[in-house]
Amino acid sequence: MARLSPEDALVRRISRAAPSFHNASVRLAGGDDAALWEPRRGFETVLTSDWFLEGSHLLRELHPPESVGWKCLARAASDVAAMGGVPRCFLLNLAIPPSHTGEWLEQFLVGLGRAARFLKCALAGGDTTRNERILINVTVIGEVEKSQAVLRSTAKPGDLLFVTGSLGEAELGLRLLRKGQAAKNKQAVRKHLYPKPRIALGRMIAANRLASAMMDVSDGLSTDLARLCAASGVGARIFAGRVPGPGGVPQAEARRLALHGGDDYELLFAVRPKRARLLNRSFSGIPITWIGEITRKKQLLVSASDGRVADLVPGGWDPFRK
């Protein structure tokens, strides 16, 4: 048997760690020059790509490698959930230092394999290389029934705005990790380290045609709502007291985290008023909360509980903000 090069041996370790699933659309997965994908009849393909970079999205001294493996796939899959689709397979591009090809890589692959099994999303290929900093790029291929994909560009004035889960928890979790106080709020820390994209919930919303527009909240509500409104050519008004935030912190801080904290991977969606009565206020234990409405005037406004109204300035994650 021919001896494998160090890179080929590393690729084989990755392939063995990531599970494979029966998927009629993936005709050929890893092991060749490229994978082969054949969309199923009656479905559209959903494609998304996501960076996970040391210094921006992960810190070696803070984030366990198992969490890095889980999160790099989960956050990319969240974009598929935001369109009402289901992730089917993924491509992994991984650049790591030689010092991280041992135990760090083993634990990374444990987390990646756990995420792949949880999402039933198979590794189809990718690339590996050496770099002094950890650089990860994940491309997820998913599918959604034709005409069922939910876009962010189709909200209309008068639509009601909803979010899933609780916002700001992940940023709170990061803050606690930085301070060495993870035990203070284990739920928030877990949400930061091991987010769960709302695949089934997004699928339910799309299949029942409940949402007029939808996207995931990855960079903070204030930032992502601005994107949804810009794509739809509308404005929005939200009620600060209705936005579900994290517990265990002062009210003002919980509100700031809920409006601007990123990394939650919850769903933000608009619903026609007549369809809203068909929407349950929870799904498999995940709360669904009404937080505001879409407006014709292209402004983003936030109303306080005392009736004061102010501009909602995007204050979430922006890698290019000075």
MARKOL-124790 format. One record per residue (C-alpha): x, y, z; residue in three letters. Coordinates in steps of 0.1 Angstrom, whole numbers, padded with zeros to 4 digits, always signed. Example, Ala and Ser with C-alpha at 12.3 -4.5 7.8 and 13.67 -1.06 7.14 Angstrom:
+0123-0045+0078ala
+0137-0011+0071ser
***
This chain:
+0000+0000+0000met
+0014+0034-0010ala
+0024+0056+0019arg
+0002+0087+0024leu
+0017+0122+0025ser
+0011+0142+0057pro
-0016+0162+0041glu
-0034+0131+0027asp
-0032+0115+0061ala
-0048+0146+0076leu
-0075+0146+0050val
-0082+0109+0057arg
-0086+0117+0095arg
-0111+0144+0086ile
-0131+0121+0063ser
-0133+0094+0089arg
-0144+0118+0116ala
-0173+0133+0097ala
-0202+0109+0092pro
-0218+0101+0059ser
-0255+0098+0054phe
-0276+0084+0026his
-0284+0113+0004asn
-0298+0108-0031ala
-0285+0142-0042ser
-0249+0135-0034val
-0238+0111-0061arg
-0201+0113-0052leu
-0187+0127-0019ala
-0151+0130-0008gly
-0122+0110-0022gly
-0122+0123-0058asp
-0112+0157-0073asp
-0147+0171-0065ala
-0181+0160-0052ala
-0211+0154-0075leu
-0244+0169-0065trp
-0277+0162-0084glu
-0307+0182-0072pro
-0338+0162-0065arg
-0369+0168-0087arg
-0392+0194-0071gly
-0364+0209-0050phe
-0342+0240-0053glu
-0306+0240-0041thr
-0296+0264-0013val
-0259+0274-0012leu
-0242+0293+0015thr
-0206+0299+0027ser
-0192+0311+0060asp
-0158+0321+0074trp
-0147+0312+0109phe
-0114+0330+0116leu
-0090+0331+0145glu
-0091+0365+0161gly
-0125+0374+0148ser
-0147+0344+0155his
-0125+0322+0177leu
-0098+0327+0203leu
-0074+0298+0209arg
-0071+0304+0246glu
-0109+0308+0251leu
-0127+0285+0227his
-0125+0247+0231pro
-0116+0230+0198pro
-0147+0208+0201glu
-0168+0240+0202ser
-0150+0254+0171val
-0158+0222+0152gly
-0195+0223+0161trp
-0199+0261+0156lys
-0182+0264+0122cys
-0208+0241+0107leu
-0238+0251+0128ala
-0235+0288+0119arg
-0232+0281+0082ala
-0263+0258+0084ala
-0283+0286+0100ser
-0284+0304+0067asp
-0301+0274+0052val
-0326+0274+0080ala
-0333+0311+0074ala
-0347+0302+0040met
-0368+0273+0052gly
-0344+0248+0038gly
-0326+0217+0051val
-0288+0213+0050pro
-0277+0181+0032arg
-0239+0182+0028cys
-0209+0206+0033phe
-0174+0214+0021leu
-0147+0222+0047leu
-0117+0243+0039asn
-0093+0242+0069leu
-0060+0260+0074ala
-0042+0253+0107ile
-0007+0255+0122pro
+0014+0223+0124pro
+0011+0225+0162ser
-0026+0220+0159his
-0026+0188+0139thr
-0026+0166+0170gly
-0050+0169+0200glu
-0065+0202+0189trp
-0075+0187+0155leu
-0089+0155+0172glu
-0112+0175+0194gln
-0122+0198+0166phe
-0132+0168+0146leu
-0152+0154+0175val
-0172+0187+0175gly
-0176+0187+0138leu
-0188+0151+0137gly
-0213+0159+0165arg
-0227+0188+0145ala
-0228+0168+0113ala
-0248+0141+0130arg
-0271+0165+0147phe
-0278+0183+0114leu
-0277+0151+0093lys
-0253+0170+0070cys
-0225+0149+0054ala
-0190+0160+0046leu
-0187+0161+0008ala
-0151+0174+0004gly
-0130+0205+0008gly
-0093+0214+0012asp
-0066+0216+0038thr
-0035+0237+0041thr
-0010+0251+0066arg
-0013+0285+0081asn
+0000+0301+0113glu
-0036+0312+0122arg
-0067+0290+0122ile
-0088+0298+0092leu
-0120+0278+0085ile
-0144+0282+0056asn
-0176+0260+0054val
-0199+0258+0024thr
-0232+0242+0031val
-0254+0227+0003ile
-0291+0224+0012gly
-0324+0221-0005glu
-0359+0234-0002val
-0391+0226-0021glu
-0396+0247-0051lys
-0415+0279-0044ser
-0412+0274-0007gln
-0379+0293+0000ala
-0385+0323+0022val
-0365+0354+0012leu
-0356+0385+0032arg
-0367+0408+0004ser
-0405+0402+0005thr
-0417+0418+0037ala
-0447+0442+0033lys
-0459+0472+0053pro
-0483+0460+0080gly
-0465+0427+0085asp
-0459+0416+0121leu
-0423+0409+0132leu
-0414+0378+0152phe
-0382+0363+0166val
-0375+0328+0180thr
-0358+0320+0212gly
-0339+0346+0233ser
-0316+0373+0219leu
-0283+0385+0234gly
-0275+0353+0252glu
-0246+0343+0231ala
-0229+0377+0236glu
-0235+0374+0273leu
-0219+0339+0272gly
-0188+0353+0254leu
-0185+0381+0280arg
-0187+0355+0309leu
-0161+0333+0292leu
-0137+0363+0289arg
-0141+0370+0326lys
-0137+0334+0336gly
-0172+0334+0350gln
-0189+0307+0328ala
-0206+0292+0359ala
-0227+0323+0363lys
-0249+0315+0333asn
-0242+0281+0318lys
-0271+0285+0293gln
-0257+0317+0278ala
-0222+0302+0276val
-0235+0270+0259arg
-0254+0291+0234lys
-0222+0309+0225his
-0202+0278+0222leu
-0228+0254+0207tyr
-0255+0273+0189pro
-0283+0252+0174lys
-0296+0265+0141pro
-0334+0265+0139arg
-0337+0240+0110ile
-0370+0223+0119ala
-0386+0256+0129leu
-0376+0273+0097gly
-0388+0243+0078arg
-0422+0245+0095met
-0426+0282+0088ile
-0417+0277+0051ala
-0439+0246+0046ala
-0469+0263+0061asn
-0462+0295+0043arg
-0464+0315+0075leu
-0436+0340+0068ala
-0436+0367+0042ser
-0398+0373+0048ala
-0372+0357+0070met
-0335+0357+0079met
-0314+0345+0108asp
-0301+0368+0136val
-0264+0363+0134ser
-0250+0398+0137asp
-0275+0413+0162gly
-0312+0422+0158leu
-0305+0459+0151ser
-0281+0450+0123thr
-0300+0421+0107asp
-0334+0439+0109leu
-0318+0468+0089ala
-0308+0443+0063arg
-0342+0427+0060leu
-0358+0461+0057cys
-0333+0473+0031ala
-0338+0442+0010ala
-0376+0446+0012ser
-0377+0484+0007gly
-0396+0490+0040val
-0390+0502+0075gly
-0398+0487+0109ala
-0408+0496+0144arg
-0400+0473+0173ile
-0411+0474+0210phe
-0380+0472+0232ala
-0399+0457+0261gly
-0411+0428+0239arg
-0377+0417+0226val
-0367+0386+0246pro
-0333+0391+0262gly
-0310+0372+0285pro
-0317+0367+0322gly
-0293+0374+0351gly
-0283+0409+0341val
-0298+0443+0348pro
-0328+0452+0326gln
-0310+0480+0306ala
-0281+0457+0298glu
-0304+0428+0289ala
-0321+0452+0265arg
-0288+0463+0249arg
-0277+0427+0245leu
-0311+0417+0230ala
-0310+0446+0204leu
-0273+0444+0194his
-0258+0411+0206gly
-0247+0387+0178gly
-0241+0350+0174asp
-0276+0338+0185asp
-0286+0322+0152tyr
-0323+0327+0159glu
-0349+0335+0132leu
-0363+0369+0125leu
-0394+0368+0103phe
-0424+0388+0091ala
-0459+0375+0090val
-0490+0389+0073arg
-0516+0398+0100pro
-0541+0373+0087lys
-0515+0345+0089arg
-0503+0355+0123ala
-0532+0338+0141arg
-0520+0305+0126leu
-0486+0309+0143leu
-0481+0291+0176asn
-0462+0310+0203arg
-0437+0281+0206ser
-0423+0253+0186phe
-0407+0222+0203ser
-0401+0243+0233gly
-0386+0273+0214ile
-0405+0305+0222pro
-0418+0326+0193ile
-0423+0363+0202thr
-0440+0392+0185trp
-0417+0422+0187ile
-0430+0448+0162gly
-0442+0455+0127glu
-0431+0464+0093ile
-0438+0500+0082thr
-0441+0518+0049arg
-0418+0546+0059lys
-0381+0535+0055lys
-0371+0541+0091gln
-0360+0518+0119leu
-0376+0528+0151leu
-0376+0514+0187val
-0403+0522+0212ser
-0395+0522+0249ala
-0421+0510+0275ser
-0427+0547+0285asp
-0438+0555+0249gly
-0406+0573+0238arg
-0395+0565+0202val
-0360+0566+0189ala
-0341+0556+0159asp
-0328+0520+0160leu
-0292+0524+0149val
-0275+0492+0138pro
-0251+0483+0166gly
-0244+0446+0160gly
-0214+0428+0146trp
-0197+0445+0116asp
-0162+0434+0107pro
-0156+0467+0088phe
-0167+0491+0116arg
-0139+0513+0127lys
***
